[in-house]
Amino acid sequence: MEVTYKKHINIDKKNRTEFLFVNWDYENGNDCIAKIFCKEFGMSAEEKRDYIYFSVIKLHLDNLVYELLWHEDFGNMIYAIEPNGDIVDTLEQRLKVVLKILNKELKRS
């Protein structure tokens, strides 16, 4: 089954654009996603923070910050901390690259 995403505008978070992963609902799934973002785009990842019902990994590149979030109710997602049109568009393009790599790795295993 191929991993894809669904773009979602979260009106409860000031219309933040979130990318929800489809067919990738794993508690530790964002660890794999973070490694690909770091390798492909030169980003750095903070240590994962585990909470009761969710976990967060922050990805950094200069002043740009993305959050990878896993929540037990809705799975894995990624979003930009300070989004604007260009940042969201860039995140979506990078996400497409990451998912292409992830799906290729999943087919091999």
C-alpha positions, 0 to 999 in steps of 0.5 A, a space after each residue: 500500500 502506497 503512503 500518500 498525504 492529505 492536505 488539511 487546513 486546520 481552522 482551530 490553529 489559525 488556518 495552519 496547513 497540515 499534511 496528514 499521512 495516509 497509510 502511515 500511522 505508526 507511533 515511530 513513523 516520524 523517526 523514519 520521515 525525519 531521517 529522510 528530510 535530514 538526508 535529502 534537504 540538510 535539515 537537522 532534527 531535535 530529539 523526539 519529545 514523547 507525551 501521553 497521547 502524542 510525540 513531536 519531532 522538530 526539523 530545522 533548516 536556518 530559520 525554517 521549522 517544521 513539526 512532525 507530529 504523531 497523535 494516537 487519534 489521527 496518526 502522523 502529520 507535518 506542518 510548518 511552524 510559521 507558515 506562509 504561502 511559499 513555506 507551505 508550497 516548499 514543504 509540500 514539494 519536499 514532502 512529495 520527494 520524501 514520500 517517493 523515497 519512503 515508498 521506494 524503500 517500502 517496496 524493497 522490504 
